[in-house]
Amino acid sequence: MMDGSGLPTTRSTCPYCGVGCGVLLTPDGNGGLLVKGDPGHPANFGKLCSKGSALGETVGEEVNRGYRLRTPLVDGKPASWDDALQTVADKFRAAQQEYGPDACAFYVSGQLLTEDYYVANKLIKGFIGTANIDTNSRLCMASTVAGHKRAFGTDTVPGTYEDLDEADLIVLVGSNLAWCHPVLFQRVLAAREKRGARIIVVDPRRTASCDAADLHLKLVLGSDVALFNDLLARIEDAGAVDADYIAQTDGIAEAMAAARENNPTETGLTSEELDAFAAEWIGTEKVVTVFSQGVNQSTSGADKVNAILNCHLATGRIGRPGLGPLSVTGQPNAMGGREVGGLANMLACHLDLENADHRAAVKTFWDAPEMPEAAGLKAVDMFRAVGAGKIKALWIIHTNPAVSMPEADAVREAIAGCDFVAVSDVTGRTDTARLADVLLPAAAWAEKDGTVTNSDRTISRQRAVLPSFAGARADWDILAEVGRRMGWKDVFNYQHPAEIFREHAALSGIAGQMGRDFDISGLAELSRDEYGALKPLRWPVSATRQGGRFFSEGDFFHATGKVKLVPVRWRPPAAKTGPRYPFRFNTGCLRDQWHTMTRTALSARLSSHLAEPFLDIHPDDARSLGLAPADLVSVKSPQGSAILRSRITDDVTTGQVFAPMHWTGETAPSARIDALVAGSVDPVSGQPESKAAVVDVRKFEAAWYGFAVSL
Ligand code: SF4
């Protein structure tokens, strides 16, 4: 297609958050790109946020000179692709043969395209023979996966973005949608404008999302289960349980009993606030409860998800227009990773690793020699196993665990001490890439071709519009080549991502026949041209069904044929505050940065929003510590330390501090936030508690200050 000025324009998707906005990409003639929102994409209808709008500033030779990798590196020295890939294959083969398959591990990313993810999962689970593959989605939304599976029997997002357009009440729980999913937030604001939808924010911190809220419930950090259990009990008291729907569920009595043991004062909210919330929620049929990392990143994350789902199930408010629970993912393809089984406890196409029939079906389909019978190591355990010397060969793909994992200092040391580490990335300038034995230059966004799935099950194409920088290769291609070099030539003989997509779609048809939700078998015969032209569409896509919502009636995936309400009880975060570590330490994202800044920091415009690492602290706490605005503070936890600039604000409550998590050893070596966070995990989901560490805060007495100014 052409843009208004006759230049060739390509439809693709933004590589940042899970909203999955469509973009129109037009080469600028100088190796860069002009980027606009795609008016035809159902996620954004032409809108983009600050990050998406600045994508053009992050590509091209001028921006990337000296930043992108130009050649593979082996032991820090330039090497040929042949040598580098053979080294990776040899090292994994040696580790597998000498120590067994479980001595191998992949740690991958929601930045991968579904086709990349599929090949990675197939290689390690089906052929190397271990389930030791986990993804940084473990840090993002594993609790939602676990909560969905407990309630629905599958990891299914029931609703769609259109529900936001039709809702009368939108509740944001643990979600600063205004900054983290801005285009979706625009949709929430449009619903308010058009139909008077009301907005409630449930968050221990006042965020930008609160500016538009009719009610902000500033609850005690981590007490969401107590809030939603209170709501569940009040639903019954108000006679708002939907008897017809409840007949299709299990567990209402147990869930209600647990809810009635609840003590809502744990939320720290007043009875007036609790009354107001319950009255709005119960009194509004069309209610969408949006939840995100404030729910997931918790040692009770799965319980929080089920506490929310219980309320929607009890009232039958699910699977119909304008209502339902809606989890929003952090990454562009966290959902695709879940679909291909990129987590250590899943198989492809929402099949279960623990189910012998499912394992046999995938093994037969792949013609695989191996298929692990037990779940592999989840992220925190994986890096502990690396540190203990149990993992001998580790491949890290498009993610930066030396910064982003909890206990980041220990993780950095573990990676540095591992026998063999391969890293695939676009640059060598990350904390993790600097630790690689083999560093493989991977193609970046706008250079690679495949599909992603956004938070409402919409599959969209990402398309290559720029040549691969200095011969960088697509991840599926790198992974398949290593598979071939390890001896599995035929099964990894892919020439194009369309072949991988078709294979995944065909396997999903088998999953569909086995009663799974994820079925895109209607796309299993796509030609390469049809794949190239594929328009955004929502799964499932099968002979009997396309898109739509789940769970309004009859489409349940537990063996009982019912959905489940799960009894949950509030419990506090794992780390306890006390005299040594008196502050609760919350972490999160900024509007204009993404993850560890490897792309967003290339844009001067984005970096000017909030330019340096900081710590938000309440005025009363600042006074008692003798802090003035912009003082440097030393922040210490049992796991690590940081030096940050103080911002004195009542956005946070007394006793609570907040820091954004983007800075790294490359950008601010004393502000690696996840070095302060403990590796405590949710017992169900394995997701770490990234938002509830404990710290001590002191004024940092610098001997002298300097300012560096550069052009
Ligand atoms: Fe990209 Fe998310 Fe912004 Fe959309 S909302 S432009 S997907 S970062």
Boltz pocket constraint, residues with backbone or C-beta under 6 A from the ligand:
constraints:
  - pocket:
      binder: B
      contacts: [[A, 14], [A, 15], [A, 16], [A, 17], [A, 18], [A, 19], [A, 20], [A, 21], [A, 44], [A, 47], [A, 48], [A, 49], [A, 50], [A, 51], [A, 52], [A, 53], [A, 180], [A, 181], [A, 182], [A, 183], [A, 184]]
      max_distance: 6.0
